[in-house]
Amino acid sequence: MAELFLVNSLWIMLGAILVIFMQGGFILLEAGSTRMKNAGHIAGKTIFSFGIASIIFWAVGYGFIFGSNGNFFVGMSDFFYSGQETGEASYSKAAFFVFQLAFAGIALTIAFGGFAERAKLSVYLIFALIFSSIIYPIVAHWIWGGGWLAEHGKQDFAGSTVVHLTGAMAALAATILLKPRIGKYNKDGSANNLHGHNQVFTALGVLILWIGWFGFNAGSTLGVEGGFFGFIALNTNLAAAAGAISALLISWAMMGKSDVPTMLNGALAGLVAITASCAFVETWAAVVIGIIAGLLVFYGARLVEKLKIDDPIFALSVHGIAGIWGTLSTGLFATPELASVGKPGLFYGGGLSQLWVQLMGVTVSAVFAFTVSFTALFVMKKVMNGIRVTKEEELMGLDLSEHGSYGYPEEFTKKEQKNSNDLIVQPTLNTQS
């Protein structure tokens, strides 16, 4: 028993480390997908935000999710978590706390994708407090903490709804209130592609996230008994691979060129989609789930752009649309043998019962996360004299306007020196002419 306790605890801590390391993947993904003038800001606010999420989760978030004196809506104990082990358990509760904290940090990072390149740093700070203390914990309690959706048998093994859809709905609220970046849309309504500055960073970020997802999904077994984590890791990898392939092929077929960013988003969409279902479906279904996620991310990104919603990091299509599909997919593909929560899916004789629970879960969770996020940001917009930086600050870049330094100091110093030299040389040339 003692050996199993130790091995399970080590497994959970390994999962927590992998999930926390995903923050590095998000730094590279988000920085690479945006302009160079905002890269340092994006990297710094990601670390800063994870720090806020950690403190708030320790103070109230964990208690609101897993508190033993809770009800159908929210937990009500274990605030300012002590980390002390009490009672018999098959793993360290402190390790479990760190593992769950890592998930809360990822959800917040996804939400902040909708703020990219135009939100004030102070808005990140205040919204991080609200999201980490209210929005994420309540949805997580409903599904993972014994809340009302758990009582209905809602299937979400590692968080397609809890983490990804919740973060995406907060991102949607932010994109609507912040409005599009300068230069994104023309007067006739057509969209411009504001290219990210480093596709290699983006690809490396996706690879880090792909690896971290094994902690996300396989780590959610919370133990090593039976080696079931290996099966979950297999499903996770198959869905990511299928998503990458289908996204690249559909972009190639529809655009005449195979689009690398679409392919990268397809891999992420496959990972997001399989997160809910990885423990409940067979391997062939994992491939199908990934293929459909890759197709959805291609068309979803274009739908979002057509609706005049500026989503720089594709949070809405990758984490929102794919998160919804992944959650619904268990209502189709969950097998009687693997459905440890809820019922089998439609294709395995379960009828529409589980699909209805899944649909109810994503709808209520999405509406709650969006409504609270929109309300909080709307109030902040009125009280704080706006939540967006000024036009001059946005054109300058958030590295300089928010932090007073460049993420790429050598590159921008060279440009400043060149501009300065041009100003000196030009009057001389004009005089001679």
Disulfide bonds with the S-S distance in Angstrom:
none
